[in-house]
Amino acid sequence: MLIAGALIASRWLMAPLYLGLIAALVIDIVEFFRELSEIVVGFGVVQGNGLILAVLKLIDLVLVSNLLLIMVFAGVLTLGANVVEANHPRWARFMGSVDFAGLKLKVLAALTAIAAVGLLETYVEIASADKSDVLWRVVILLTFVVSGVLLAWMDRLAGGPHHDEAQE
């Protein structure tokens, strides 16, 4: 009984890591508004693909923030789902139910989107891009895509919750 209690309580060792993710989210938000202010101030002198690259940078920062938020919400569920649901009755509708299979697919989807935006940024400046860098970005993006498809397929083969939802 003591060992089981210690194992269950050990989840709180993750709390400082989740607090660190919240700090990273704040830093990402500050960086977003710094980039946005540079776009607004320099709007009159931006030429060519400069605006496209600036907007892609903002999108990239938003995608990173979404990834951080996904992980922070997973931490909330890990550390105290019962407390959150009791004190915030609308939590379930807002957050939904996220199991490990759903979490890994959401994280992989976010990473894939981030990689896609990075590749798009490279494509906008393709003339000056290092061709081996472009190749590696394509390989990384395809790796994320294939991994996501394989993970979803494995969940479906295992008859996980996403498989049951698809049949309804």
VEXLOFI-982189 format. One record per residue: residue in one letter; x, y, z of N, C-alpha, C, O, CB in turn; residue number from 1. Coordinates in Angstrom, 1 decimal, padded with zeros to 4 digits, m for minus. Glycine has a CB too. Example, Ala and Ser with C-alpha at 12.3 -4.5 7.8 and 13.67 -1.06 7.14 Angstrom:
! VEXLOFI-982189
A_013.2_m005.7_007.8_012.3_m004.5_007.8_013.2_m003.3_007.8_014.2_m003.3_008.5_011.3_m004.5_009.0_1
S_012.8_m002.2_007.1_013.7_m001.1_007.1_012.9_000.0_007.9_013.4_001.1_008.0_014.1_m000.6_005.7_2
***
This chain:
! VEXLOFI-982189
M_000.8_m001.2_000.0_000.0_000.0_000.0_000.9_001.3_000.0_000.6_002.2_m000.7_m000.9_000.0_001.2_1
L_001.9_001.2_000.8_002.9_002.4_000.8_003.5_002.6_m000.5_003.7_003.8_m000.9_003.9_002.1_001.9_2
I_003.9_001.5_m001.2_004.6_001.7_m002.5_003.6_002.2_m003.5_004.0_003.1_m004.3_005.2_000.3_m002.9_3
A_002.4_001.7_m003.5_001.4_002.2_m004.4_001.1_003.7_m004.2_001.0_004.5_m005.2_000.1_001.4_m004.3_4
G_001.0_004.1_m002.9_000.8_005.5_m002.6_002.0_006.4_m003.1_001.8_007.5_m003.6_000.6_005.7_m001.1_5
A_003.2_005.9_m002.9_004.4_006.6_m003.4_004.4_006.7_m004.9_004.8_007.8_m005.4_005.7_006.0_m002.9_6
L_004.1_005.7_m005.6_004.0_005.7_m007.0_003.0_006.7_m007.5_003.3_007.5_m008.5_003.7_004.3_m007.6_7
I_001.8_006.7_m006.9_000.8_007.7_m007.3_001.2_009.1_m007.0_001.0_010.0_m007.8_m000.5_007.3_m006.6_8
A_001.8_009.3_m005.9_002.3_010.7_m005.5_003.4_011.1_m006.4_003.7_012.4_m006.5_002.7_010.7_m004.0_9
S_004.2_010.2_m007.0_005.3_010.6_m007.8_005.0_011.4_m009.0_005.8_012.1_m009.6_006.1_009.4_m008.2_10
R_003.7_011.4_m009.4_003.3_012.3_m010.5_003.5_013.7_m010.2_003.7_014.5_m011.2_001.8_012.0_m010.8_11
W_003.6_014.1_m009.0_003.8_015.5_m008.6_005.3_015.9_m008.9_005.6_017.1_m008.9_003.5_015.7_m007.1_12
L_006.1_015.0_m009.1_007.5_015.3_m009.6_007.5_016.0_m010.9_008.5_016.7_m011.3_008.4_014.1_m009.6_13
M_006.4_015.8_m011.7_006.3_016.4_m013.0_005.9_017.9_m012.9_006.0_018.6_m013.9_005.3_015.7_m013.8_14
A_005.4_018.3_m011.8_004.8_019.7_m011.6_005.8_020.8_m012.0_005.5_021.7_m012.7_004.4_019.9_m010.2_15
P_007.1_020.7_m011.6_008.0_021.8_m012.0_008.3_021.8_m013.5_008.5_022.9_m014.1_009.4_021.6_m011.3_16
L_008.2_020.6_m014.1_008.3_020.6_m015.6_007.2_021.3_m016.3_007.4_022.0_m017.3_008.5_019.2_m016.1_17
Y_006.0_021.1_m015.8_004.8_021.7_m016.4_004.8_023.2_m016.1_004.4_024.0_m017.0_003.5_021.2_m015.8_18
L_005.3_023.6_m014.9_005.5_025.1_m014.7_006.5_025.7_m015.6_006.4_026.8_m016.1_006.0_025.3_m013.2_19
G_007.6_024.9_m016.0_008.6_025.3_m017.0_007.9_025.5_m018.3_008.3_026.4_m019.1_009.7_024.3_m017.0_20
L_007.0_024.6_m018.7_006.3_024.8_m020.0_005.4_026.0_m020.0_005.3_026.7_m021.0_005.4_023.5_m020.2_21
I_004.8_026.3_m018.8_004.0_027.6_m018.7_005.0_028.8_m018.9_004.6_029.7_m019.6_003.3_027.7_m017.4_22
A_006.2_028.7_m018.3_007.1_029.8_m018.5_007.5_029.9_m020.0_007.7_031.0_m020.6_008.4_029.6_m017.6_23
A_007.7_028.8_m020.6_008.1_028.8_m022.1_006.9_029.3_m022.9_007.2_030.0_m023.9_008.4_027.3_m022.6_24
L_005.7_029.1_m022.5_004.5_029.6_m023.2_004.5_031.2_m023.1_004.3_031.9_m024.1_003.2_029.1_m022.6_25
V_004.8_031.7_m021.9_004.9_033.1_m021.7_006.0_033.7_m022.6_005.8_034.8_m023.2_005.2_033.5_m020.2_26
I_007.2_033.1_m022.7_008.3_033.6_m023.5_007.9_033.5_m025.0_008.2_034.5_m025.7_009.5_032.7_m023.3_27
D_007.1_032.5_m025.4_006.7_032.4_m026.8_005.7_033.5_m027.1_005.7_034.1_m028.2_006.0_031.0_m027.0_28
I_004.8_033.8_m026.2_003.9_034.9_m026.4_004.6_036.3_m026.5_004.3_037.1_m027.4_002.9_035.0_m025.2_29
V_005.6_036.5_m025.6_006.4_037.7_m025.7_007.1_037.8_m027.1_007.1_038.9_m027.7_007.4_037.8_m024.6_30
E_007.6_036.7_m027.5_008.3_036.7_m028.8_007.3_036.9_m029.9_007.7_037.6_m030.9_009.0_035.3_m029.0_31
F_006.1_036.4_m029.8_005.1_036.6_m030.9_004.8_038.1_m031.0_004.8_038.6_m032.1_003.8_035.9_m030.5_32
F_004.6_038.8_m029.9_004.3_040.2_m029.9_005.5_041.1_m030.3_005.3_042.1_m030.9_003.7_040.7_m028.6_33
R_006.7_040.6_m030.0_007.9_041.3_m030.5_008.0_041.2_m032.0_008.2_042.2_m032.7_009.2_040.7_m029.9_34
E_007.8_040.0_m032.5_007.8_039.8_m034.0_006.6_040.6_m034.7_006.9_041.2_m035.7_007.6_038.3_m034.4_35
L_005.5_040.6_m034.1_004.3_041.3_m034.6_004.6_042.8_m034.6_004.3_043.5_m035.6_003.1_041.1_m033.8_36
S_005.2_043.4_m033.6_005.5_044.8_m033.5_006.6_045.1_m034.6_006.5_046.2_m035.2_006.0_045.2_m032.2_37
E_007.5_044.2_m034.9_008.5_044.5_m035.9_007.8_044.5_m037.3_008.2_045.3_m038.2_009.6_043.4_m035.9_38
I_006.8_043.7_m037.5_006.1_043.7_m038.8_005.4_045.0_m038.9_005.4_045.6_m040.0_005.1_042.5_m038.8_39
V_004.7_045.4_m037.9_003.9_046.6_m037.9_004.8_047.8_m038.2_004.5_048.7_m039.0_003.1_046.8_m036.6_40
V_005.9_047.9_m037.4_006.8_049.1_m037.6_007.5_049.1_m038.9_007.7_050.1_m039.6_007.9_049.0_m036.5_41
G_007.9_047.9_m039.4_008.6_047.8_m040.7_007.7_047.6_m041.9_008.2_047.2_m043.0_009.6_046.8_m040.6_42
F_006.4_047.7_m041.7_005.5_047.3_m042.8_005.7_048.1_m044.1_005.7_047.6_m045.2_004.1_047.5_m042.4_43
G_006.1_049.4_m044.0_006.3_050.3_m045.1_007.5_049.9_m045.9_007.6_050.2_m047.1_006.4_051.7_m044.7_44
V_008.5_049.3_m045.3_009.7_049.0_m046.0_009.9_047.5_m046.4_010.9_047.1_m047.0_010.9_049.4_m045.2_45
V_008.9_046.6_m046.0_009.0_045.2_m046.3_008.8_045.0_m047.8_007.8_045.5_m048.4_007.9_044.4_m045.5_46
Q_009.7_044.2_m048.4_009.6_044.0_m049.8_009.6_042.5_m050.1_010.1_041.7_m049.3_010.8_044.7_m050.6_47
G_009.0_042.2_m051.3_009.1_040.8_m051.7_008.4_039.8_m050.8_007.3_040.0_m050.4_010.5_040.4_m052.0_48
N_009.2_038.8_m050.4_008.7_037.7_m049.6_008.8_038.0_m048.1_008.5_037.2_m047.3_009.4_036.4_m049.9_49
G_009.3_039.2_m047.8_009.5_039.6_m046.4_008.3_039.4_m045.5_008.3_039.0_m044.4_010.0_040.9_m046.3_50
L_007.1_039.9_m046.1_005.9_039.8_m045.3_005.4_038.4_m045.1_005.0_038.0_m044.1_004.8_040.6_m046.0_51
I_005.6_037.6_m046.2_005.2_036.2_m046.1_006.0_035.5_m045.1_005.5_034.7_m044.3_005.4_035.5_m047.5_52
L_007.3_035.7_m045.1_008.2_035.1_m044.1_007.9_035.6_m042.7_007.9_034.8_m041.7_009.7_035.4_m044.4_53
A_007.5_036.9_m042.5_007.2_037.4_m041.2_005.9_036.7_m040.7_005.8_036.4_m039.5_007.0_038.9_m041.2_54
V_004.9_036.6_m041.5_003.6_035.9_m041.2_003.9_034.5_m040.8_003.3_033.9_m039.9_002.6_036.1_m042.3_55
L_004.7_033.8_m041.6_005.0_032.4_m041.3_005.7_032.2_m040.0_005.5_031.3_m039.3_005.9_031.8_m042.5_56
K_006.5_033.2_m039.6_007.2_033.2_m038.3_006.1_033.3_m037.2_006.2_032.6_m036.2_008.2_034.3_m038.2_57
L_005.1_034.2_m037.4_004.0_034.3_m036.4_003.3_033.0_m036.3_002.9_032.5_m035.2_003.1_035.5_m036.8_58
I_003.0_032.4_m037.5_002.2_031.1_m037.5_003.0_030.0_m036.7_002.5_029.3_m036.0_001.9_030.7_m038.9_59
D_004.3_030.0_m037.0_005.2_029.1_m036.3_005.1_029.3_m034.8_005.1_028.3_m034.0_006.6_029.2_m036.8_60
L_005.2_030.5_m034.3_005.1_030.8_m032.9_003.8_030.3_m032.3_003.7_029.8_m031.2_005.4_032.3_m032.6_61
V_002.7_030.5_m033.1_001.4_030.1_m032.6_001.3_028.6_m032.5_000.8_028.1_m031.5_000.3_030.6_m033.6_62
L_001.9_027.9_m033.5_001.9_026.4_m033.4_002.7_025.9_m032.3_002.3_025.0_m031.6_002.4_025.9_m034.8_63
V_003.8_026.6_m032.0_004.6_026.2_m030.8_003.8_026.4_m029.5_003.8_025.6_m028.6_005.9_026.9_m030.8_64
S_003.1_027.5_m029.5_002.3_027.8_m028.3_001.2_026.8_m028.1_000.9_026.3_m027.0_001.6_029.2_m028.4_65
N_000.5_026.4_m029.2_m000.5_025.3_m029.2_000.1_024.0_m028.6_m000.5_023.3_m027.8_m001.1_025.1_m030.5_66
L_001.3_023.7_m029.1_002.0_022.5_m028.6_002.2_022.6_m027.1_002.0_021.6_m026.4_003.3_022.2_m029.4_67
L_002.7_023.7_m026.7_002.9_023.9_m025.2_001.6_023.8_m024.5_001.6_023.2_m023.4_003.6_025.3_m025.0_68
L_000.6_024.4_m025.0_m000.7_024.3_m024.3_m001.2_022.9_m024.2_m001.8_022.5_m023.2_m001.7_025.2_m025.0_69
I_m001.1_022.1_m025.3_m001.5_020.7_m025.3_m000.8_020.0_m024.1_m001.4_019.2_m023.4_m001.2_020.0_m026.6_70
M_000.5_020.2_m024.0_001.3_019.5_m023.0_000.9_020.0_m021.6_000.9_019.2_m020.6_002.8_019.7_m023.2_71
V_000.6_021.3_m021.4_000.2_021.9_m020.1_m001.1_021.3_m019.7_m001.3_020.9_m018.6_000.2_023.4_m020.2_72
F_m002.1_021.2_m020.7_m003.4_020.6_m020.3_m003.2_019.1_m020.0_m003.9_018.6_m019.1_m004.3_020.8_m021.5_73
A_m002.3_018.4_m020.7_m002.1_017.0_m020.3_m001.5_017.0_m018.9_m001.9_016.0_m018.1_m001.1_016.4_m021.3_74
G_m000.7_017.9_m018.5_m000.2_018.0_m017.1_m001.3_018.2_m016.1_m001.3_017.6_m015.0_000.9_019.0_m017.0_75
V_m002.2_019.1_m016.5_m003.3_019.4_m015.6_m004.1_018.1_m015.3_m004.5_017.8_m014.2_m004.3_020.5_m016.1_76
L_m004.4_017.3_m016.4_m005.1_016.1_m016.3_m004.3_015.0_m015.5_m004.9_014.3_m014.7_m005.4_015.5_m017.6_77
T_m003.0_015.1_m015.6_m002.1_014.1_m014.9_m002.1_014.4_m013.4_m002.1_013.5_m012.6_m000.7_014.1_m015.5_78
L_m002.0_015.7_m013.1_m001.8_016.1_m011.7_m003.1_016.2_m010.9_m003.1_015.9_m009.7_m001.1_017.4_m011.6_79
G_m004.2_016.5_m011.5_m005.4_016.7_m010.7_m006.6_016.8_m011.5_m007.4_017.8_m011.3_m005.2_017.9_m009.9_80
A_m006.9_015.9_m012.3_m008.1_015.9_m013.1_m009.4_016.0_m012.3_m010.3_016.7_m012.6_m008.2_014.7_m014.0_81
N_m009.4_015.3_m011.1_m010.6_015.3_m010.3_m010.9_016.7_m009.7_m012.0_017.2_m009.7_m010.5_014.3_m009.2_82
V_m009.8_017.4_m009.3_m009.9_018.7_m008.7_m010.4_019.7_m009.7_m011.2_020.5_m009.5_m008.6_019.1_m008.1_83
V_m009.8_019.6_m010.9_m010.1_020.5_m012.0_m011.6_020.3_m012.4_m012.3_021.3_m012.5_m009.2_020.3_m013.2_84
E_m012.0_019.1_m012.6_m013.4_018.9_m013.0_m014.4_019.3_m011.9_m015.5_019.8_m012.3_m013.6_017.4_m013.3_85
A_m014.0_019.2_m010.6_m014.9_019.6_m009.6_m015.1_021.1_m009.5_m016.1_021.6_m009.2_m014.4_019.0_m008.2_86
N_m013.9_021.8_m009.7_m013.9_023.3_m009.5_m014.3_024.0_m010.8_m014.6_025.2_m010.8_m012.6_023.7_m009.1_87
H_m014.1_023.3_m011.9_m014.4_023.9_m013.2_m015.3_023.0_m014.1_m014.8_022.2_m014.9_m013.0_024.2_m014.0_88
P_m016.6_023.0_m013.8_m017.5_022.1_m014.5_m017.5_022.1_m016.0_m017.8_021.2_m016.7_m018.9_022.3_m014.0_89
R_m017.1_023.3_m016.6_m017.1_023.4_m018.1_m015.8_022.8_m018.6_m015.6_022.8_m019.8_m017.3_024.8_m018.5_90
W_m014.9_022.4_m017.8_m013.6_021.9_m018.2_m013.7_020.8_m019.3_m013.1_020.8_m020.3_m012.7_021.4_m017.0_91
A_m014.6_019.8_m019.0_m014.7_018.6_m019.8_m015.1_019.0_m021.2_m014.6_018.5_m022.2_m015.7_017.6_m019.2_92
R_m016.0_020.0_m021.3_m016.5_020.5_m022.7_m015.4_021.2_m023.4_m015.2_021.1_m024.6_m017.7_021.3_m022.6_93
F_m014.6_022.0_m022.6_m013.5_022.8_m023.2_m012.4_021.9_m023.6_m011.9_022.0_m024.7_m013.0_023.8_m022.2_94
M_m011.9_021.0_m022.7_m010.7_020.2_m023.0_m011.0_018.9_m023.7_m010.2_018.4_m024.5_m010.0_020.0_m021.7_95
G_m012.2_018.4_m023.4_m012.5_017.1_m023.9_m011.8_016.0_m023.2_m011.1_016.3_m022.2_m012.2_017.0_m025.4_96
S_m011.9_014.8_m023.6_m011.2_013.7_m022.9_m010.0_013.4_m023.8_m010.1_013.0_m025.0_m012.1_012.4_m022.7_97
V_m008.8_013.5_m023.2_m007.6_013.2_m023.9_m006.9_012.0_m023.3_m006.4_012.1_m022.2_m006.7_014.4_m024.0_98
D_m006.9_010.9_m024.0_m006.1_009.8_m023.5_m004.7_009.8_m024.1_m004.4_010.7_m024.9_m006.9_008.4_m023.9_99
F_m003.9_008.9_m023.8_m002.5_008.9_m024.3_m002.5_008.8_m025.8_m001.7_009.5_m026.4_m001.7_007.7_m023.6_100
A_m003.3_008.0_m026.4_m003.3_007.8_m027.8_m003.7_009.2_m028.5_m003.0_009.6_m029.5_m004.3_006.7_m028.3_101
G_m004.7_009.8_m028.0_m005.1_011.1_m028.5_m004.0_012.2_m028.3_m003.8_013.0_m029.2_m006.4_011.6_m027.9_102
L_m003.4_012.1_m027.2_m002.3_013.1_m026.9_m001.1_012.9_m027.8_m000.6_013.9_m028.4_m001.8_012.9_m025.4_103
K_m000.7_011.7_m028.0_000.5_011.5_m028.9_000.1_011.9_m030.4_001.0_012.4_m031.1_000.9_010.0_m028.9_104
L_m001.1_011.7_m030.8_m001.5_012.1_m032.1_m001.6_013.7_m032.2_m001.2_014.2_m033.2_m002.8_011.5_m032.5_105
K_m002.1_014.3_m031.2_m002.1_015.8_m031.2_m000.7_016.4_m031.2_m000.4_017.3_m031.9_m002.9_016.3_m030.0_106
V_000.2_015.8_m030.4_001.6_016.3_m030.4_002.2_016.1_m031.7_002.9_017.0_m032.2_002.4_015.6_m029.3_107
L_002.1_014.9_m032.3_002.7_014.6_m033.6_002.1_015.5_m034.7_002.8_016.0_m035.6_002.5_013.2_m034.0_108
A_000.8_015.8_m034.6_000.2_016.7_m035.6_000.7_018.1_m035.4_001.0_018.8_m036.4_m001.4_016.8_m035.4_109
A_000.9_018.6_m034.2_001.5_019.9_m034.0_003.0_020.0_m034.5_003.3_020.9_m035.1_001.5_020.3_m032.5_110
L_003.7_018.9_m034.2_005.1_018.9_m034.7_005.1_018.9_m036.3_006.0_019.5_m036.9_005.9_017.7_m034.2_111
T_004.2_018.1_m036.9_004.1_018.1_m038.3_003.8_019.4_m038.9_004.4_019.9_m039.9_003.1_017.1_m038.8_112
A_002.9_020.1_m038.3_002.5_021.5_m038.7_003.7_022.4_m038.6_004.0_023.3_m039.5_001.3_022.0_m038.0_113
I_004.4_022.3_m037.5_005.6_023.2_m037.3_006.7_022.9_m038.4_007.3_023.8_m038.9_006.2_023.0_m035.9_114
A_006.9_021.6_m038.6_007.9_021.3_m039.7_007.4_021.7_m041.0_008.2_022.2_m041.9_008.1_019.7_m039.7_115
A_006.1_021.7_m041.3_005.6_022.1_m042.6_005.8_023.6_m042.8_006.2_024.1_m043.8_004.1_021.8_m042.7_116
V_005.5_024.4_m041.7_005.7_025.8_m041.8_007.2_026.1_m042.0_007.6_027.0_m042.8_005.2_026.5_m040.5_117
G_008.1_025.4_m041.3_009.5_025.6_m041.5_010.0_025.3_m042.9_010.8_026.1_m043.5_010.3_024.7_m040.5_118
L_009.4_024.3_m043.5_009.7_024.0_m044.9_009.1_025.0_m045.8_009.8_025.4_m046.8_009.1_022.6_m045.3_119
L_008.0_025.5_m045.5_007.4_026.6_m046.3_008.2_027.9_m046.3_008.4_028.6_m047.3_006.0_026.9_m045.9_120
E_008.8_028.2_m045.1_009.7_029.3_m045.0_010.9_029.1_m045.8_011.4_030.1_m046.5_010.1_029.5_m043.5_121
T_011.4_027.9_m045.9_012.6_027.6_m046.7_012.2_027.7_m048.2_013.0_028.2_m049.0_013.1_026.2_m046.4_122
Y_011.0_027.3_m048.5_010.6_027.3_m049.9_010.5_028.8_m050.4_010.8_029.1_m051.6_009.3_026.6_m050.1_123
V_010.0_029.7_m049.5_009.9_031.1_m049.9_011.2_031.7_m050.3_011.3_032.5_m051.2_009.2_031.9_m048.8_124
E_012.3_031.2_m049.7_013.6_031.7_m050.0_014.5_030.6_m050.6_015.6_030.5_m050.4_014.3_032.2_m048.7_125
I_013.8_029.8_m051.5_014.5_028.7_m052.1_015.8_029.0_m052.9_016.7_028.2_m052.9_013.5_027.9_m053.0_126
A_015.8_030.2_m053.5_017.0_030.6_m054.3_018.2_030.7_m053.4_019.3_030.3_m053.9_016.7_031.9_m055.0_127
S_018.1_031.1_m052.2_019.3_031.3_m051.4_019.4_030.1_m050.3_020.3_030.1_m049.5_019.2_032.6_m050.6_128
A_018.5_029.1_m050.4_018.5_028.1_m049.4_019.6_027.0_m049.7_019.8_026.7_m050.9_017.2_027.4_m049.3_129
D_020.2_026.5_m048.7_021.1_025.4_m048.9_020.3_024.1_m049.3_019.4_023.7_m048.5_021.9_025.1_m047.6_130
K_020.6_023.5_m050.4_019.8_022.4_m050.9_019.8_021.2_m050.0_018.8_020.5_m049.9_020.3_022.0_m052.3_131
S_020.9_021.0_m049.3_020.9_019.9_m048.3_020.0_020.2_m047.1_019.4_019.3_m046.6_022.3_019.5_m047.8_132
D_019.9_021.5_m046.8_019.0_021.9_m045.7_017.5_021.6_m046.1_016.7_021.2_m045.3_019.2_023.3_m045.3_133
V_017.2_021.9_m047.4_015.9_021.7_m047.9_015.6_020.2_m047.9_014.5_019.8_m047.5_015.7_022.3_m049.3_134
L_016.5_019.4_m048.3_016.3_018.0_m048.3_016.0_017.4_m046.9_015.1_016.6_m046.7_017.5_017.3_m048.9_135
W_016.8_017.9_m045.9_016.6_017.4_m044.6_015.3_017.9_m044.0_014.6_017.1_m043.3_017.7_018.0_m043.7_136
R_014.8_019.1_m044.4_013.5_019.5_m043.9_012.4_018.7_m044.5_011.4_018.4_m043.9_013.3_021.0_m044.3_137
V_012.6_018.3_m045.8_011.6_017.5_m046.4_011.6_016.1_m045.8_010.5_015.6_m045.5_011.9_017.3_m047.9_138
V_012.7_015.5_m045.5_012.8_014.2_m044.9_012.2_014.3_m043.5_011.5_013.4_m043.1_014.3_013.8_m044.8_139
I_012.5_015.3_m042.7_011.9_015.4_m041.4_010.4_015.5_m041.4_009.7_014.9_m040.7_012.5_016.7_m040.6_140
L_009.9_016.4_m042.3_008.4_016.5_m042.5_007.8_015.2_m042.9_006.8_014.8_m042.3_008.1_017.6_m043.5_141
L_008.4_014.5_m043.8_007.8_013.2_m044.3_007.9_012.2_m043.1_007.0_011.3_m043.0_008.6_012.7_m045.5_142
T_008.9_012.2_m042.3_009.1_011.3_m041.2_007.9_011.6_m040.2_007.3_010.6_m039.7_010.4_011.5_m040.5_143
F_007.6_012.9_m039.9_006.5_013.2_m039.0_005.2_012.7_m039.6_004.3_012.1_m038.9_006.4_014.7_m038.8_144
V_005.0_012.9_m040.9_003.7_012.5_m041.6_003.6_011.0_m041.5_002.5_010.5_m041.1_003.7_013.0_m043.0_145
V_004.6_010.3_m041.9_004.6_008.8_m041.9_004.4_008.3_m040.4_003.6_007.4_m040.2_005.9_008.2_m042.5_146
S_005.1_008.9_m039.5_004.9_008.5_m038.1_003.5_008.7_m037.6_002.9_007.9_m036.9_005.9_009.3_m037.2_147
G_002.9_009.8_m038.0_001.5_010.1_m037.6_000.5_009.1_m038.2_m000.4_008.6_m037.5_001.1_011.5_m038.0_148
V_000.7_008.8_m039.4_m000.2_007.8_m040.1_000.0_006.4_m039.4_m001.0_005.8_m039.2_000.1_007.7_m041.6_149
L_001.2_006.1_m039.2_001.5_004.7_m038.5_000.9_004.7_m037.1_000.3_003.7_m036.7_003.0_004.4_m038.5_150
L_001.1_005.8_m036.4_000.5_005.8_m035.0_m001.0_005.7_m035.0_m001.6_004.9_m034.3_000.9_007.0_m034.3_151
A_m001.7_006.4_m035.9_m003.1_006.4_m036.0_m003.6_005.0_m036.5_m004.6_004.5_m036.0_m003.6_007.5_m037.0_152
W_m002.8_004.4_m037.4_m003.2_003.1_m037.9_m003.0_002.1_m036.8_m003.9_001.2_m036.7_m002.3_002.7_m039.1_153
M_m001.9_002.2_m036.0_m001.8_001.2_m034.9_m002.9_001.4_m033.9_m003.4_000.4_m033.4_m000.4_001.5_m034.2_154
D_m003.3_002.6_m033.6_m004.4_002.8_m032.7_m005.7_002.2_m033.2_m006.5_001.6_m032.5_m004.6_004.3_m032.4_155
R_m005.9_002.3_m034.5_m007.1_001.8_m035.1_m007.0_000.2_m035.1_m008.1_m000.4_m034.8_m007.2_002.3_m036.6_156
L_m005.9_m000.3_m035.4_m005.7_m001.8_m035.3_m005.9_m002.3_m033.9_m006.5_m003.4_m033.7_m004.4_m002.2_m035.9_157
A_m005.5_m001.6_m032.9_m005.6_m002.0_m031.6_m007.1_m001.8_m031.1_m007.4_m002.3_m030.0_m004.7_m001.2_m030.7_158
G_m007.9_m001.2_m031.9_m009.3_m001.0_m031.5_m009.4_000.1_m030.4_m010.3_m000.1_m029.5_m009.9_m002.3_m031.0_159
G_m008.6_001.1_m030.4_m008.6_002.1_m029.4_m009.8_003.0_m029.5_m010.7_002.7_m030.3_m007.3_003.0_m029.5_160
P_m009.9_004.0_m028.6_m011.1_004.8_m028.6_m011.3_005.6_m029.9_m012.5_005.9_m030.2_m010.9_005.8_m027.5_161
H_m010.3_005.9_m030.6_m010.5_006.6_m031.9_m011.2_005.7_m032.9_m011.9_006.2_m033.8_m009.2_007.2_m032.4_162
H_m010.9_004.4_m032.8_m011.5_003.5_m033.7_m013.0_003.4_m033.5_m013.8_003.3_m034.4_m010.8_002.1_m033.6_163
D_m013.4_003.3_m032.2_m014.8_003.3_m031.8_m015.5_004.5_m032.3_m016.7_004.4_m032.7_m014.9_003.0_m030.3_164
E_m014.9_005.7_m032.1_m015.6_006.9_m032.5_m015.8_007.0_m034.0_m016.9_007.5_m034.5_m014.8_008.1_m032.1_165
A_m014.9_006.4_m034.8_m015.1_006.4_m036.3_m016.2_005.6_m036.7_m016.8_005.9_m037.8_m013.8_005.9_m036.9_166
Q_m016.6_004.6_m035.9_m017.7_003.7_m036.4_m019.1_004.3_m036.1_m020.0_003.9_m036.7_m017.6_002.3_m035.7_167
E_m019.2_005.2_m035.1_m020.5_005.8_m034.8_m021.0_006.7_m035.8_m022.1_007.3_m035.6_m020.3_006.6_m033.5_168
***
